[in-house]
Amino acid sequence: FTHFRKKAGDQPKLYIWSSDVDFAYMDADVKFWGSPVTMVALGNKFLVSHKFIFVAKVKDVAAQTVMLMVSADGGRTFNAAQLPTEIDEKSYTVLDTSEGLVMLHVNHGAKEAQVGNVYISDDKGYRFTLSLPNNVRGTNGDCEFDKVLSLEGVYMANFKETKSSDTSGGVDDKTKEAAEESQALEEETKSGTEVDKRRAPKSKAKEESVVRTVISFDKGGAWSYLKPPRVDSTGKQIECPPDKCWLHLHGITNFHNYAPFYSTENAIGIIMGTGNVGPSLRFEPDQTNTYLSRNGGLTWIEAHKGAFIYEYGDHGGLVVMADDVRKTKLVVFSWNEGQSWYDFELSSMPVEVDNIVTEPNATSTKFLLYGTRGDTGVMYHLDFESLGQPLCKGVWAADSVSSDYETWSPSDGKNTEKCLMGKQVTYTRRKQTSECFNGERFERPVSRKNCECTQEDFECEVGFTRPVGSTECRFADDGSIKIPMSCNRNDHFFATGYRKVVGDTCEGGWQPQQVSVACPAKPMSKGAWSVLGALGMLAVVLAAVNMLSQNDRVKGIFANYGFESFGTVRYANIGSKAPESALDSVGTRFDADFIEGDQDDFDAPQLMNYTNDRDRDSRDRDRDRDSRDREETRRSALDTASEAVPRLARPPGGPKEEDVDLL
């Protein structure tokens, strides 16, 4: 029980999570009931189911969150539930604990509030692995997840197909095809008459999600779609493309419109439901029919057109139905498990049938049907003993010609040995063609033997998941498996990917091996990020410099940079035209090849020394002036000379040639 620690005064009502409440027990053997013994401090709520005890322990009072504590040993030890992600009390539902493990539905706070993930535990009840994502749930916490009560390990569920739950490898394509099909239906009905429009199949509403039905034969270890019937109840071939053709049935969250999939413990292998054949579940009445399986959900037949409400009797040998959508005067029944159907008039006035019930064990042939007629409630008692069917014979000689019984072993259809949960279970049931009743005292013979192990006898270990329709466990990368420190990129490590389904008794055969998992890329340290950032900045700077160096304007700026400081330096006059300054001497032809070209034909220029004093400059000017004076004197002397110049006499003994003017 849970109790407040403080016993003084009035005890408050527990309407929020409180840090003053504990989960405790008291020893009944003590004569005067001693003090409470605390089992889980801060435990506010609890549930006892089979061998498990669940306690909601407060995690954060301010945030009003809790954690789930589980005990599988009568409360001696409690362990926190280990899931890939954290949960809070408002978002989980214990689905089933009847087969030695815990099936838990968890809503992780997603935008789609009406879905949650289904997790299955080990035999200790606290180590969970993902079984089915996006399981449909109602606003009151009911989940479209149900056990087939007559068989061990068989479960059925509905899930919403979303982009994030791509578990089959082609969800997006299938969803797109369903949308295109709906659009095509809308276009077809636009051109018809008003009567045609009312009778035509309605397209799926835009806010309607894609819902599909799946079945598991190994306690949620692997899931597969329901196989559709080949023909309808009238014998007409069902047209359905193989790549998007399955049977889908309505679940408990839509019970106010259609009867959910249904089974009882004594009706071995019989399951009924209302739904449709196609890529996904439809919600229109004219698209909904009633279906039946007599082999545990492996194969199905269309029992009747339209949506009916149903009930079993005579250990499954009698099925009674009535229309669940429209007012009716008729009751429909079958005594051969849906092979043929009979009807009789219930009343001259139509009745809106609410339900058909019988005693809890479904062994009787008497039923109650209740409903309404206008504003008045009505009830009918149905007794099928008046049919006068004899009791069946030959239960211990099943399969013989003289016996009304046969043997049957449930199977998932994947092996020839017809094994489920590691064993072959053989049931004795009435032949479908035998016109007799089992009787309320009928006891069904059952035999069991173990089978060799196959991959179907193993479920995924924590950190691995399976796509719908597959038995291969794939690494989920959800953080539940610790990556070894020595795991480097482009390397791999080995992990345990499979574990045996709780309660499976198979022997030998297939045994799982360690699964190779690729090492994820390790995140860089702060130092590595710093170095990478510095290198990145350096690369940006170098790229900017390189880009600027290609610009002509920038080239000119850098090429003439520094010459401004020589603006006042004067050059001596060389030739007739001298530059005013050093900068003028360079000019704009900064890139001229002045050491090449036609100037190589002249003498090398002489370097002048501009560091001598002014005396040397004065001497040079005086020397130039004296030279000019002498030249002028010589010219003036020539101008004043006599035009008649005396001739020199010929030397004695010389030749008699003409006189030579020596000037």
Secondary structure in CASP SS format (residue, H / E / C, confidence):
PFRMAT SS
TARGET T0000
AUTHOR 0000-0000-0000
METHOD secondary structure of the structure
MODEL  1
F C 1.00
T E 1.00
H E 1.00
F E 1.00
R C 1.00
K C 1.00
K C 1.00
A C 1.00
G C 1.00
D C 1.00
Q C 1.00
P C 1.00
K C 1.00
L C 1.00
Y C 1.00
I C 1.00
W C 1.00
S C 1.00
S C 1.00
D C 1.00
V E 1.00
D E 1.00
F E 1.00
A E 1.00
Y E 1.00
M C 1.00
D C 1.00
A C 1.00
D C 1.00
V C 1.00
K C 1.00
F C 1.00
W C 1.00
G C 1.00
S C 1.00
P C 1.00
V E 1.00
T E 1.00
M E 1.00
V E 1.00
A C 1.00
L C 1.00
G E 1.00
N E 1.00
K E 1.00
F E 1.00
L E 1.00
V E 1.00
S E 1.00
H C 1.00
K C 1.00
F E 1.00
I E 1.00
F E 1.00
V E 1.00
A E 1.00
K E 1.00
V E 1.00
K E 1.00
D E 1.00
V C 1.00
A C 1.00
A C 1.00
Q C 1.00
T E 1.00
V E 1.00
M E 1.00
L E 1.00
M E 1.00
V E 1.00
S E 1.00
A C 1.00
D C 1.00
G C 1.00
G C 1.00
R C 1.00
T C 1.00
F C 1.00
N E 1.00
A E 1.00
A C 1.00
Q E 1.00
L C 1.00
P C 1.00
T C 1.00
E C 1.00
I C 1.00
D C 1.00
E H 1.00
K H 1.00
S H 1.00
Y E 1.00
T E 1.00
V E 1.00
L E 1.00
D E 1.00
T C 1.00
S C 1.00
E C 1.00
G C 1.00
L C 1.00
V C 1.00
M E 1.00
L E 1.00
H E 1.00
V E 1.00
N C 1.00
H C 1.00
G C 1.00
A C 1.00
K C 1.00
E C 1.00
A C 1.00
Q C 1.00
V E 1.00
G E 1.00
N E 1.00
V E 1.00
Y E 1.00
I E 1.00
S E 1.00
D C 1.00
D C 1.00
K C 1.00
G C 1.00
Y C 1.00
R E 1.00
F E 1.00
T E 1.00
L E 1.00
S E 1.00
L E 1.00
P E 1.00
N E 1.00
N E 1.00
V E 1.00
R E 1.00
G C 1.00
T C 1.00
N C 1.00
G C 1.00
D C 1.00
C E 1.00
E C 1.00
F E 1.00
D E 1.00
K E 1.00
V C 1.00
L C 1.00
S C 1.00
L C 1.00
E C 1.00
G C 1.00
V C 1.00
Y E 1.00
M E 1.00
A E 1.00
N E 1.00
F E 1.00
K E 1.00
E E 1.00
T C 1.00
K H 1.00
S H 1.00
S H 1.00
D C 1.00
T C 1.00
S C 1.00
G C 1.00
G C 1.00
V H 1.00
D H 1.00
D H 1.00
K H 1.00
T H 1.00
K H 1.00
E H 1.00
A H 1.00
A H 1.00
E H 1.00
E H 1.00
S H 1.00
Q H 1.00
A H 1.00
L H 1.00
E H 1.00
E H 1.00
E H 1.00
T H 1.00
K H 1.00
S C 1.00
G C 1.00
T C 1.00
E H 1.00
V H 1.00
D H 1.00
K H 1.00
R H 1.00
R H 1.00
A C 1.00
P C 1.00
K C 1.00
S C 1.00
K C 1.00
A C 1.00
K C 1.00
E C 1.00
E C 1.00
S C 1.00
V E 1.00
V E 1.00
R E 1.00
T E 1.00
V E 1.00
I E 1.00
S E 1.00
F C 1.00
D C 1.00
K C 1.00
G C 1.00
G C 1.00
A C 1.00
W C 1.00
S E 1.00
Y E 1.00
L E 1.00
K C 1.00
P C 1.00
P C 1.00
R C 1.00
V E 1.00
D C 1.00
S C 1.00
T C 1.00
G C 1.00
K C 1.00
Q E 1.00
I C 1.00
E C 1.00
C C 1.00
P C 1.00
P H 1.00
D H 1.00
K H 1.00
C C 1.00
W E 1.00
L E 1.00
H E 1.00
L E 1.00
H C 1.00
G C 1.00
I H 1.00
T H 1.00
N H 1.00
F C 1.00
H C 1.00
N C 1.00
Y C 1.00
A C 1.00
P C 1.00
F C 1.00
Y E 1.00
S C 1.00
T C 1.00
E C 1.00
N C 1.00
A C 1.00
I C 1.00
G C 1.00
I C 1.00
I E 1.00
M E 1.00
G E 1.00
T E 1.00
G E 1.00
N E 1.00
V E 1.00
G E 1.00
P C 1.00
S C 1.00
L C 1.00
R C 1.00
F C 1.00
E C 1.00
P H 1.00
D H 1.00
Q H 1.00
T C 1.00
N E 1.00
T E 1.00
Y E 1.00
L E 1.00
S E 1.00
R C 1.00
N C 1.00
G C 1.00
G C 1.00
L C 1.00
T C 1.00
W C 1.00
I E 1.00
E E 1.00
A E 1.00
H E 1.00
K C 1.00
G C 1.00
A C 1.00
F E 1.00
I E 1.00
Y E 1.00
E E 1.00
Y E 1.00
G E 1.00
D H 1.00
H H 1.00
G H 1.00
G C 1.00
L E 1.00
V E 1.00
V E 1.00
M E 1.00
A E 1.00
D E 1.00
D C 1.00
V C 1.00
R C 1.00
K C 1.00
T E 1.00
K C 1.00
L E 1.00
V E 1.00
V E 1.00
F E 1.00
S E 1.00
W C 1.00
N C 1.00
E C 1.00
G C 1.00
Q C 1.00
S C 1.00
W C 1.00
Y E 1.00
D E 1.00
F E 1.00
E E 1.00
L C 1.00
S C 1.00
S C 1.00
M C 1.00
P C 1.00
V E 1.00
E E 1.00
V E 1.00
D E 1.00
N E 1.00
I E 1.00
V E 1.00
T C 1.00
E C 1.00
P C 1.00
N C 1.00
A C 1.00
T C 1.00
S C 1.00
T C 1.00
K E 1.00
F E 1.00
L E 1.00
L E 1.00
Y E 1.00
G E 1.00
T E 1.00
R E 1.00
G C 1.00
D C 1.00
T E 1.00
G E 1.00
V E 1.00
M E 1.00
Y E 1.00
H E 1.00
L E 1.00
D E 1.00
F H 1.00
E H 1.00
S H 1.00
L H 1.00
G C 1.00
Q C 1.00
P C 1.00
L E 1.00
C C 1.00
K C 1.00
G C 1.00
V H 1.00
W H 1.00
A H 1.00
A C 1.00
D C 1.00
S C 1.00
V C 1.00
S C 1.00
S C 1.00
D C 1.00
Y E 1.00
E E 1.00
T E 1.00
W E 1.00
S C 1.00
P C 1.00
S C 1.00
D C 1.00
G C 1.00
K C 1.00
N C 1.00
T C 1.00
E C 1.00
K C 1.00
C C 1.00
L E 1.00
M C 1.00
G C 1.00
K E 1.00
Q E 1.00
V E 1.00
T E 1.00
Y E 1.00
T E 1.00
R E 1.00
R E 1.00
K C 1.00
Q C 1.00
T C 1.00
S C 1.00
E C 1.00
C C 1.00
F E 1.00
N C 1.00
G C 1.00
E C 1.00
R C 1.00
F C 1.00
E C 1.00
R C 1.00
P C 1.00
V E 1.00
S E 1.00
R E 1.00
K E 1.00
N E 1.00
C C 1.00
E E 1.00
C E 1.00
T C 1.00
Q H 1.00
E H 1.00
D H 1.00
F E 1.00
E E 1.00
C E 1.00
E C 1.00
V C 1.00
G C 1.00
F E 1.00
T E 1.00
R C 1.00
P C 1.00
V C 1.00
G C 1.00
S C 1.00
T C 1.00
E C 1.00
C C 1.00
R E 1.00
F E 1.00
A C 1.00
D C 1.00
D C 1.00
G C 1.00
S C 1.00
I C 1.00
K C 1.00
I C 1.00
P C 1.00
M C 1.00
S C 1.00
C C 1.00
N C 1.00
R C 1.00
N C 1.00
D C 1.00
H E 1.00
F E 1.00
F E 1.00
A E 1.00
T C 1.00
G C 1.00
Y E 1.00
R E 1.00
K E 1.00
V C 1.00
V C 1.00
G C 1.00
D C 1.00
T C 1.00
C C 1.00
E E 1.00
G E 1.00
G E 1.00
W C 1.00
Q C 1.00
P C 1.00
Q C 1.00
Q C 1.00
V E 1.00
S E 1.00
V E 1.00
A E 1.00
C C 1.00
P C 1.00
A C 1.00
K C 1.00
P C 1.00
M C 1.00
S C 1.00
K H 1.00
G H 1.00
A H 1.00
W H 1.00
S H 1.00
V H 1.00
L H 1.00
G H 1.00
A H 1.00
L H 1.00
G H 1.00
M H 1.00
L H 1.00
A H 1.00
V H 1.00
V H 1.00
L H 1.00
A H 1.00
A H 1.00
V H 1.00
N H 1.00
M H 1.00
L H 1.00
S H 1.00
Q C 1.00
N C 1.00
D H 1.00
R H 1.00
V H 1.00
K H 1.00
G H 1.00
I H 1.00
F H 1.00
A H 1.00
N C 1.00
Y C 1.00
G C 1.00
F H 1.00
E H 1.00
S H 1.00
F H 1.00
G C 1.00
T C 1.00
V C 1.00
R C 1.00
Y C 1.00
A C 1.00
N C 1.00
I C 1.00
G C 1.00
S C 1.00
K C 1.00
A C 1.00
P C 1.00
E C 1.00
S C 1.00
A H 1.00
L H 1.00
D H 1.00
S H 1.00
V H 1.00
G C 1.00
T C 1.00
R C 1.00
F C 1.00
D C 1.00
A C 1.00
D C 1.00
F C 1.00
I C 1.00
E C 1.00
G C 1.00
D H 1.00
Q H 1.00
D H 1.00
D H 1.00
F C 1.00
D C 1.00
A C 1.00
P C 1.00
Q C 1.00
L C 1.00
M C 1.00
N C 1.00
Y C 1.00
T C 1.00
N C 1.00
D C 1.00
R H 1.00
D H 1.00
R H 1.00
D H 1.00
S H 1.00
R H 1.00
D H 1.00
R H 1.00
D H 1.00
R H 1.00
D H 1.00
R H 1.00
D H 1.00
S H 1.00
R H 1.00
D H 1.00
R H 1.00
E H 1.00
E H 1.00
T H 1.00
R H 1.00
R H 1.00
S H 1.00
A H 1.00
L H 1.00
D H 1.00
T H 1.00
A C 1.00
S C 1.00
E C 1.00
A C 1.00
V C 1.00
P C 1.00
R C 1.00
L C 1.00
A C 1.00
R C 1.00
P C 1.00
P C 1.00
G C 1.00
G C 1.00
P C 1.00
K C 1.00
E C 1.00
E C 1.00
D C 1.00
V C 1.00
D C 1.00
L C 1.00
L C 1.00
END
